[in-house]
Amino acid sequence: MKNFLAYILFISVAFIATECFSQGKDSSDSLTIQKADNIVNGYMADETQHNDHLLFSIADRWYLVIVRGPKKSVAYYFDAQSNIRSRKRIKGDDGLLKAFDEALYQDGYVTFNSPFFKNTEIKSEGNITYFYLMKNHVKFGESRLSVKISPNPIPKEIYDMLSTELLSFMSKYANKI
């Protein structure tokens, strides 16, 4: 039985590694994705499993997950280090719901080494961010960049709203740790 479990674990790790490297992801990308998956598939599995959602994180610690449900949309905020959580309902006219248009995002996984930045001067500053929109179990606009980034593959209006929302949560709870 131990050999079988070890074999399953080996196959799983090999598959994940192959999948990551085939998409141009390195080990730090994989760690960021794994931490985000722990939030979405762990704490939030009931909310995200059958609903479109987007995730925006800073420093692999602070997370904003917006879930668009059939009757209501909700923003969830997490501090993975201290396990602080908060949530708020999003009204239909809230600009955050504009972020659910997959046509707004770049194809593929975007990092500083992506074709999106080819032959472009990159201005980057701050902690690492991670973003994606999940619609019908497909990721759109997946990117791992920094808090301040120019040019930005995420539309400015949406990026500013997401970062402002998450930074507001961070400033409210950072001193309570």
Secondary structure as the mmCIF struct_conf table of DSSP 4:
data_model
#
loop_
_struct_conf.conf_type_id
_struct_conf.id
_struct_conf.beg_label_comp_id
_struct_conf.beg_label_asym_id
_struct_conf.beg_label_seq_id
_struct_conf.end_label_comp_id
_struct_conf.end_label_asym_id
_struct_conf.end_label_seq_id
HELX_RH_AL_P HELX_RH_AL_P1 LYS A 2 SER A 22
TURN_TY1_P TURN_TY1_P1 GLN A 23 GLY A 24
HELX_RH_AL_P HELX_RH_AL_P2 SER A 27 ASN A 38
HELX_RH_PI_P HELX_RH_PI_P1 ILE A 39 TYR A 43
TURN_TY1_P TURN_TY1_P2 MET A 44 MET A 44
HELX_RH_AL_P HELX_RH_AL_P3 ALA A 45 THR A 48
TURN_TY1_P TURN_TY1_P3 GLN A 49 HIS A 50
BEND BEND1 ASN A 51 ASN A 51
STRN STRN1 ASP A 52 ILE A 58
TURN_TY1_P TURN_TY1_P4 ALA A 59 ARG A 61
STRN STRN2 TRP A 62 ARG A 68
BEND BEND2 PRO A 70 LYS A 71
STRN STRN3 SER A 73 ASP A 79
TURN_TY1_P TURN_TY1_P5 ALA A 80 ASN A 83
STRN STRN4 ILE A 84 ILE A 90
HELX_LH_PP_P HELX_LH_PP_P1 LYS A 91 LYS A 91
TURN_TY1_P TURN_TY1_P6 GLY A 92 ASP A 93
HELX_RH_3T_P HELX_RH_3T_P1 GLY A 95 PHE A 100
HELX_RH_3T_P HELX_RH_3T_P2 GLU A 102 LEU A 104
BEND BEND3 TYR A 105 TYR A 105
BEND BEND4 ASP A 107 GLY A 108
STRN STRN5 VAL A 110 VAL A 110
TURN_TY1_P TURN_TY1_P7 PHE A 112 ASN A 113
BEND BEND5 SER A 114 SER A 114
HELX_RH_3T_P HELX_RH_3T_P3 PRO A 115 PHE A 117
TURN_TY1_P TURN_TY1_P8 LYS A 118 ASN A 119
BEND BEND6 THR A 120 THR A 120
STRN STRN6 LYS A 123 LYS A 135
TURN_TY1_P TURN_TY1_P9 ASN A 136 HIS A 137
STRN STRN7 VAL A 138 SER A 150
BEND BEND7 PRO A 151 PRO A 151
BEND BEND8 PRO A 153 ILE A 154
HELX_RH_AL_P HELX_RH_AL_P4 LYS A 156 TYR A 173
HELX_RH_3T_P HELX_RH_3T_P4 ALA A 174 LYS A 176
#
